[in-house]
């Protein structure tokens, strides 16, 4: 009978599954803030572009931090032990 995934594996999957959503959210939030400020200050399109660039930087930083966390979790995991041979060919 196969064992199910352990808690550490589920945590890793959860962290990795949020990368795309968090990246897009940072881009949209940065661009949206810049777009709103452009409307308020009449500086179109400069603050939109700046907001997009800042959102991109925040998204990349979030991906790097998540990947470092996952890598640290995986490094601390003990190596998998193969099953003992059953003695039959």
N, CA, C and O of each residue as an XYZ file, in Angstrom:
356
protein
N       0.841     -1.167      0.000
C       0.000      0.000      0.000
C       0.897      1.245      0.000
O       1.812      1.364      0.815
N       0.625      2.146     -0.907
C       1.444      3.342     -1.037
C       1.048      4.368      0.023
O      -0.129      4.574      0.317
N       2.066      4.996      0.578
C       1.805      6.033      1.573
C       1.441      7.333      0.858
O       1.939      7.607     -0.234
N       0.584      8.118      1.467
C       0.194      9.402      0.900
C       1.292     10.432      1.097
O       2.288     10.162      1.768
N       1.118     11.596      0.523
C       2.137     12.638      0.678
C       2.218     13.115      2.130
O       1.210     13.211      2.831
N       3.433     13.408      2.553
C       3.591     13.892      3.924
C       3.303     15.396      3.992
O       3.091     16.043      2.966
N       3.300     15.933      5.190
C       2.949     17.339      5.395
C       3.936     18.273      4.707
O       3.541     19.318      4.191
N       5.207     17.910      4.694
C       6.216     18.764      4.063
C       6.000     18.843      2.554
O       6.170     19.904      1.953
N       5.626     17.722      1.946
C       5.347     17.716      0.510
C       4.135     18.585      0.199
O       4.138     19.333     -0.779
N       3.108     18.487      1.020
C       1.921     19.311      0.802
C       2.233     20.796      0.974
O       1.695     21.630      0.246
N       3.092     21.130      1.928
C       3.489     22.525      2.129
C       4.236     23.036      0.899
O       3.990     24.149      0.434
N       5.146     22.218      0.376
C       5.908     22.599     -0.810
C       4.984     22.811     -1.998
O       5.128     23.792     -2.727
N       4.040     21.904     -2.202
C       3.083     22.057     -3.300
C       2.252     23.323     -3.138
O       1.971     24.012     -4.119
N       1.863     23.630     -1.921
C       1.104     24.846     -1.668
C       1.906     26.091     -1.996
O       1.386     27.031     -2.598
N       3.168     26.101     -1.604
C       4.025     27.252     -1.895
C       4.210     27.427     -3.396
O       4.115     28.540     -3.913
N       4.471     26.335     -4.090
C       4.713     26.426     -5.525
C       3.458     26.786     -6.303
O       3.541     27.430     -7.349
N       2.303     26.379     -5.808
C       1.066     26.656     -6.539
C       0.662     28.127     -6.459
O      -0.153     28.578     -7.264
N       1.203     28.870     -5.526
C       0.838     30.280     -5.395
C       1.749     31.219     -6.177
O       1.470     32.415     -6.253
N       2.819     30.713     -6.753
C       3.795     31.578     -7.414
C       3.156     32.378     -8.551
O       3.300     33.599     -8.605
N       2.460     31.704     -9.446
C       1.882     32.395    -10.598
C       0.872     33.449    -10.207
O       0.892     34.562    -10.733
N      -0.009     33.105     -9.289
C      -1.034     34.056     -8.854
C      -0.401     35.270     -8.171
O      -0.805     36.404     -8.431
N       0.568     35.048     -7.316
C       1.218     36.156     -6.613
C       1.982     37.056     -7.589
O       2.011     38.276     -7.422
N       2.593     36.457     -8.598
C       3.338     37.233     -9.590
C       2.397     38.148    -10.372
O       2.665     39.340    -10.523
N       1.302     37.591    -10.866
C       0.327     38.382    -11.625
C      -0.307     39.448    -10.738
O      -0.515     40.578    -11.180
N      -0.615     39.097     -9.492
C      -1.206     40.067     -8.569
C      -0.282     41.261     -8.360
O      -0.742     42.403     -8.344
N       1.013     41.010     -8.199
C       1.963     42.109     -8.006
C       2.012     43.009     -9.245
O       2.075     44.232     -9.117
N       1.984     42.415    -10.435
C       1.988     43.216    -11.665
C       0.736     44.083    -11.772
O       0.816     45.279    -12.053
N      -0.412     43.467    -11.546
C      -1.680     44.193    -11.667
C      -1.772     45.300    -10.621
O      -2.204     46.412    -10.926
N      -1.372     44.998     -9.404
C      -1.424     45.998     -8.346
C      -0.500     47.188     -8.650
O      -0.892     48.342     -8.478
N       0.719     46.902     -9.100
C       1.654     47.981     -9.441
C       1.152     48.822    -10.594
O       1.183     50.051    -10.532
N       0.689     48.165    -11.649
C       0.182     48.912    -12.797
C      -1.073     49.699    -12.422
O      -1.227     50.854    -12.820
N      -1.970     49.073    -11.656
C      -3.206     49.741    -11.255
C      -2.939     50.992    -10.430
O      -3.582     52.023    -10.627
N      -1.992     50.898     -9.512
C      -1.647     52.069     -8.694
C      -1.050     53.170     -9.566
O      -1.377     54.344     -9.393
N      -0.188     52.801    -10.490
C       0.394     53.793    -11.394
C      -0.641     54.416    -12.306
O      -0.609     55.620    -12.561
N      -1.561     53.599    -12.798
C      -2.632     54.093    -13.669
C      -3.522     55.087    -12.916
O      -3.898     56.132    -13.448
N      -3.847     54.739    -11.673
C      -4.679     55.629    -10.858
C      -3.955     56.946    -10.598
O      -4.545     58.020    -10.716
N      -2.678     56.858    -10.245
C      -1.906     58.080    -10.002
C      -1.779     58.919    -11.272
O      -1.820     60.147    -11.206
N      -1.626     58.268    -12.432
C      -1.593     59.001    -13.696
C      -2.881     59.798    -13.894
O      -2.843     60.948    -14.331
N      -4.010     59.189    -13.575
C      -5.285     59.883    -13.705
C      -5.405     61.064    -12.755
O      -5.977     62.098    -13.101
N      -4.862     60.899    -11.560
C      -4.941     61.971    -10.565
C      -3.976     63.122    -10.876
O      -4.302     64.289    -10.661
N      -2.807     62.786    -11.376
C      -1.754     63.791    -11.559
C      -1.559     64.224    -13.008
O      -0.833     65.182    -13.272
N      -2.198     63.529    -13.954
C      -2.059     63.870    -15.368
C      -0.683     63.587    -15.929
O      -0.196     64.340    -16.772
N      -0.055     62.536    -15.491
C       1.298     62.204    -15.942
C       1.331     61.001    -16.869
O       2.384     60.387    -17.044
N       0.210     60.658    -17.460
C       0.098     59.455    -18.286
C       1.181     59.415    -19.357
O       1.431     60.458    -19.961
N       1.814     58.344    -19.629
C       1.735     56.993    -19.083
C       2.861     56.678    -18.111
O       3.092     55.511    -17.797
N       3.562     57.689    -17.634
C       4.810     57.456    -16.909
C       4.641     56.727    -15.582
O       5.416     55.818    -15.283
N       3.664     57.097    -14.794
C       3.486     56.397    -13.519
C       2.918     54.998    -13.713
O       3.160     54.109    -12.898
N       2.159     54.800    -14.796
C       1.701     53.442    -15.113
C       2.892     52.537    -15.417
O       2.964     51.401    -14.949
N       3.819     53.063    -16.208
C       5.014     52.285    -16.537
C       5.883     52.046    -15.300
O       6.420     50.955    -15.108
N       6.011     53.063    -14.479
C       6.783     52.913    -13.240
C       6.123     51.896    -12.307
O       6.798     51.059    -11.709
N       4.800     51.979    -12.191
C       4.073     51.011    -11.364
C       4.217     49.594    -11.887
O       4.377     48.650    -11.114
N       4.160     49.450    -13.214
C       4.353     48.129    -13.812
C       5.748     47.589    -13.497
O       5.900     46.423    -13.133
N       6.763     48.443    -13.639
C       8.140     48.025    -13.350
C       8.300     47.643    -11.880
O       8.974     46.664    -11.559
N       7.685     48.409    -10.998
C       7.770     48.084     -9.571
C       7.011     46.795     -9.259
O       7.460     45.997     -8.437
N       5.870     46.588     -9.907
C       5.131     45.343     -9.735
C       5.917     44.151    -10.253
O       5.914     43.082     -9.643
N       6.591     44.339    -11.382
C       7.430     43.275    -11.932
C       8.558     42.926    -10.967
O       8.836     41.752    -10.727
N       9.201     43.946    -10.418
C      10.286     43.708     -9.459
C       9.761     42.991     -8.213
O      10.406     42.074     -7.704
N       8.602     43.405     -7.729
C       8.024     42.756     -6.548
C       7.645     41.306     -6.856
O       7.838     40.421     -6.023
N       7.110     41.067     -8.043
C       6.747     39.705     -8.436
C       7.966     38.800     -8.533
O       7.943     37.666     -8.052
N       9.020     39.294     -9.148
C      10.253     38.502     -9.270
C      10.844     38.244     -7.888
O      11.294     37.133     -7.606
N      10.849     39.248     -7.031
C      11.362     39.069     -5.670
C      10.557     38.015     -4.914
O      11.125     37.200     -4.186
N       9.251     38.030     -5.084
C       8.406     37.032     -4.435
C       8.713     35.627     -4.947
O       8.766     34.680     -4.162
N       8.916     35.483     -6.254
C       9.255     34.171     -6.819
C      10.596     33.691     -6.274
O      10.734     32.525     -5.904
N      11.582     34.579     -6.222
C      12.904     34.192     -5.717
C      12.808     33.764     -4.255
O      13.386     32.747     -3.872
N      12.090     34.522     -3.440
C      11.960     34.159     -2.020
C      11.236     32.831     -1.846
O      11.621     32.017     -1.006
N      10.195     32.610     -2.632
C       9.464     31.343     -2.533
C      10.355     30.179     -2.950
O      10.364     29.140     -2.290
N      11.097     30.341     -4.029
C      11.972     29.260     -4.485
C      13.096     28.994     -3.480
O      13.485     27.842     -3.290
N      13.619     30.034     -2.839
C      14.639     29.821     -1.813
C      14.061     29.060     -0.631
O      14.727     28.192     -0.067
N      12.841     29.373     -0.255
C      12.181     28.674      0.847
C      11.954     27.208      0.506
O      12.190     26.325      1.332
N      11.495     26.956     -0.715
C      11.264     25.573     -1.147
C      12.583     24.813     -1.210
O      12.655     23.657     -0.791
N      13.625     25.454     -1.729
C      14.928     24.792     -1.818
C      15.464     24.464     -0.424
O      16.036     23.392     -0.221
N      15.288     25.364      0.530
C      15.752     25.096      1.899
C      14.974     23.934      2.505
O      15.543     23.102      3.211
N      13.679     23.877      2.230
C      12.858     22.774      2.739
C      13.321     21.451      2.144
O      13.427     20.446      2.847
N      13.593     21.461      0.853
C      14.027     20.230      0.190
C      15.426     19.799      0.644
O      15.697     18.604      0.750
N      16.309     20.756      0.909
C      17.654     20.397      1.379
C      17.617     19.772      2.763
O      18.446     18.920      3.084
N      16.654     20.192      3.589
C      16.592     19.666      4.943
C      15.890     18.306      5.003
O      15.899     17.644      6.041
N      15.290     17.899      3.903
C      14.582     16.616      3.858
C      15.599     15.481      3.762
O      16.542     15.566      2.975
N      15.424     14.432      4.542
C      16.347     13.298      4.429
C      16.155     12.598      3.088
O      15.056     12.606      2.535
N      17.218     11.994      2.564
C      17.096     11.322      1.268
C      16.117     10.156      1.351
O      15.964      9.517      2.391
N      15.470      9.904      0.236
C      14.519      8.788      0.177
C      15.273      7.467      0.267
O      16.310      7.284     -0.371
N      14.749      6.569      1.051
C      15.351      5.243      1.197
C      14.602      4.280      0.314
O      13.390      4.124      0.465
N      15.291      3.623     -0.612
C      14.583      2.679     -1.490
C      14.086      1.480     -0.665
O      14.696      1.128      0.344
N      12.989      0.862     -1.091
C      12.495     -0.290     -0.354
C      13.491     -1.444     -0.388
O      14.220     -1.624     -1.363
N      13.509     -2.217      0.687
C      14.414     -3.367      0.756
C      13.979     -4.410     -0.259
O      12.785     -4.612     -0.477
N      14.952     -5.077     -0.882
C      14.584     -6.124     -1.856
C      13.837     -7.248     -1.162
O      14.127     -7.601     -0.019
N      12.872     -7.800     -1.875
C      12.046     -8.846     -1.293
C      12.663    -10.228     -1.408
O      12.158    -11.194     -0.836
N      13.747    -10.315     -2.143
C      14.408    -11.604     -2.268
C      13.930    -12.387     -3.478
O      14.484    -13.448     -3.765
N      12.947    -11.918     -4.181
C      12.459    -12.587     -5.386
C      12.884    -11.784     -6.608
O      12.894    -10.554     -6.575
N      13.237    -12.487     -7.695
C      13.685    -11.782     -8.912
C      12.564    -11.071     -9.610
O      12.783    -10.438    -10.642
